Amino acid sequence: MERHIPRGVTLLELLVVVAILAILVTLGIPALDHLLQKNRLRAAAESLLTTLHQARAETLAHPDAAQRIHISLYRNAQDPGDWCFGLRRGAPCNCRLRDVTEQDACVLDRAGVPVLKVVSATEFPAVRLRNVAFGVDDYTLFHPARGTARAGHATFALQQDLRVVLSPLGRARLCSPAPAYLPGYPAC
């Protein structure tokens, strides 16, 4: 007597699997979107943090007071999603300029070649620069001999906030302001 061993899957089994996959995908998309937004927010804040670290290191490497690095921040008051920051040696710059030959462009010389040093909102879609508090002119700089800084902070936002804080001692750090703390960052 021969036994018949069924091979493959029935249509009903296939429909059950497709339904379960559809439910899992439907539940997973919002979580994935939230994760991508948090990563964009972190990347924007960490890019300013990295720029501050770079500016401090450049200033300490070239202790001439006329050569200190200025970090200029721009935030459109009507549209907080329109922002940028950049750095330049010797004076504040305009991070909205994209041509290295323009007088106020955020440019650093690298082996005699001018390099545009700008980060803008276009690199981080939907991330807003909620506020900038580096004094009236919205720029900061480091003292060439000691590495001290013009203190202040900038707060980035995308569902939650993440703040970049620069202390008078020249130390930059990230923190999460109240009330919605971002996991993995200390409270401000």
N, C-alpha and C positions, 0 to 999 in steps of 0.2 A: 504494500500500500504506500503510495506516494503522498507525502505531505506537501501542501502548498504553503510556502513561506511568503507572506506579503512583502513587497518591496515598495519603497517610496512612501509618500505621505498622502493622506486623503485631503480633499478640498476643504473639509471642515477644520482639520488640523492646521492647514496653511492659513485659513482665515483667522483663526485664534492667534496665531503667531503674528500676523500682520496687525491685528487689532492691538495686541500688547505692545508691539514696537511703536505704533502710532501714539499710544498713550504715553509711553516713555519719552518719545521725541517732543511731544507737546509739553510735557512737564519740564523737560531739560532745556528748551530754548530760552525761557526767561532767566533761568539760572546762568546759562552761558552768556547771555547779554549783560547781566549784572556783573559777572566776572570780567568781561571785556571792558566795561565802563570803569570798574575799580582799577584795572591795569592801566588804562589811559590816564586816569587821575594820578596814579603813582608815578607813571613815566613823566608826566608834565612837572610834577613837584621835584622829582629826582633830577630832572634836567637842570632846573634852577640850582638845586643843591650842588650838582657837579660843576656848574658854571661858577658858583661862589668859591668852591674849593680850588678850581683852576685859577681864578683871579687872585686868590690869596697866594698860591704857590708862585705865580708869575711875578707878583709884586715883591715877594720876599727874595726871589732869584735876581731881581734887578732893583736894588734898594734906592735908586735915584728918585727923589720925590716928584720930579717932573714926569717920570715914567710910570707912575702907579696906574693900576688898572681900574677903570670905572665900569660898573655894571649898571646899565640904564634899563629901566622897566617902563613899559607903556601899557596903559589900560584905557580903552575907550569907555568913557563914563556912560554913554547911552547903550553900549553893547559890550557887556563884560566878556563875551565870547571872542572879542577882537582885542588881542593882546600880543605882546612880544617882549623879549629882553635880549640884550646883546652886551658885548664888552669891547672896550677900546682903551688903548694906552694913552694917558695924558689928559683926557677930557671926556665928559659925558658924550654919548652918541645918540643917534636917532635910529632905533631898531627897525623902523618902517622903510628905511632906505635899503635897496637891494643891489645897488651898483657900488663896487669897491672904490670907484674913482670919485664918488660924491664926497664932499668935504666932511659932513657929519656922520658918515656911515660907520657902523660898528665893525671895525677892521683891526686885525692884528697882523703884524708882519711875521712871516715864517720864512727865514732864510732869504729875506729881501723880497718875498712875494706877498702881496696883500691878500689876506684871507678873511672873508666875511664871517663874523662870529655872531650869528643871530639864531634864536629859537622863537618860533611863532605858534599861534593858536592853530594854524593850518595843519601842523604836525600832530595835533591832539584834538580831533573833532569832538565837539560838544563840551569840552573842558573850559570852564570860565575862570577868569582871574577875578575873584570876588573883591579883594582889596589889596592895596599896596601901601605899606607904611614905612617908607625909608626917608622921611622928611618931605619937605615941600616939593622938591624937584624929582622925586621918585628915582633916585639913583643912590648907589652906595659905592664906597671905595675902601681900600685897605691902606693902613699906614705902612710905609716901606721898611722901617727899621724893626717894628715890633709885630706886625701882622694884625694889629688891632683894626677895628672896622667902625664904620658909621652904621650903628645897629638899626634893626627894623625887621619887618616880616612881610610876607606875601602869602595870601590864602587862595588856593585853587579849589574849585568846587565842581562836582558832578555827582549829584544825589547826596554825597557826603563831602566833607571838607578835609583838606590836608594843608597844613601850614608849614612854610619854610621860615625858620627863625634864624636871624644872624645876631649873635651877641656882640657887645662892645669889645670883647676879647678876640673877635674874628672867627669864632666857632659857629659853624652852620649846622643845623639839625632839622629833622622833620618831626612834626607832632600833629596830633588829631584834636582839634578843638571840640568843646562840648556843643550841643548835647549828643550828637550822633558820632560816637567814637569809631574810628576806622581800626579794625583789628590789626595787630602787629605794630602799631605805632603808639608811643606814650602820649598821654593827655597833655595838652598845652597848659 
